[in-house]
Amino acid sequence: TRSNFPAAADGHVAGGDVHFLLFLDRREAEDASGADAALAKAREAYVEASNKVPEAAAPWERLGRCAEWAGKPEEAAKNYAEALARDPGSGA
């Protein structure tokens, strides 16, 4: 069962999610520099989460998503594979 207290990676994943949503917003507003900065910050948060809790799948899935949006399909595939290795039922 999951505790009511967030895992060590949860805060970084949530922070990354905020930056990822900002990326999508900036991209829609055609603000390329703002979108690039937000995506970089999201990626940094997900990397931090993957370092804090290496067994967690969520940061790797999110890193895959960032790589996809950045036009890096090979990196995305690698990150999704890392997520699936940690949680085969996640469908990443």
N, C-alpha and C positions, 0 to 999 in steps of 0.2 A: 504494500500500500504506500501511496505517496504521502509524505508528511505535509502538514500545513505550512511548513517553512520551506522557502525555495532552496533548491540545490545551489551549490556554488556557481554553477554556470547560468542559472536562470536569469539573474540580473543582467548579465552581459548579453544573453540572447534577446531579452526584452529591449535593452538599449539598442542593439543592432536592428531589431524589428522597427523601432521608431525611426532610425536613420534610413532604413530601407523604404518605409512609407514616405519619408521626406524625399528620397530619391525619386520615387514614382511621381510624387506631386511636382517636383522640379522638372522632371522629364516632360510631363504633360504640359507644363507651363513654358516649355522650350527654353529652359534655363540650363544650358549644357554644363556650365562650370559649377553651378549649384548642385546639379544632379550628380556630377562626377565626385564632388566633395562628399555628398551624402552617402553615395555608394562606397566610397573609400572608408568612411567612418563606420558604416555597417559592417564591412568586411573586417575592420580592426576589432570591433566588438565580438564578432563571431570567432575570430582567431583567438582572442583572449579567452573566450568561453571554452574553446576546444583545448586550450592549454590548461585551464583550471580543472576541467573534468574530462580527461581524454576519452573516457568510455561513453560519453554522452553522444547520441546520434544527431540531436537537433542542430548543434553548431555546424556540423559537417553538411547537413542538408541545406542550411542557409548559405553556407559558403558556396555550395553548388549553384544555388539560385543567383548569387552575386556574380559568379563566373559566367553563367549563362547570359545575364544582362550585359556583362562586359564584353561579350562576344568571344569567350574563351571556352569552346565546347569540350576540349580535352581536359582542361582543369575542372570543369563542371562534372564531367563523368568520373574523374578521380575522386572528387569530393562526395558525390552521390554514392560511389562504391564504399567509401569510408563510413558513410552514414548507415548503409545497409549491413556492413560488417559488424556494426555496433548494435543494430536493431533490425534484424532480418524482416520483421513483420511491419516495419514502418512504411514500406512502399516508396521510399525516397527515390 
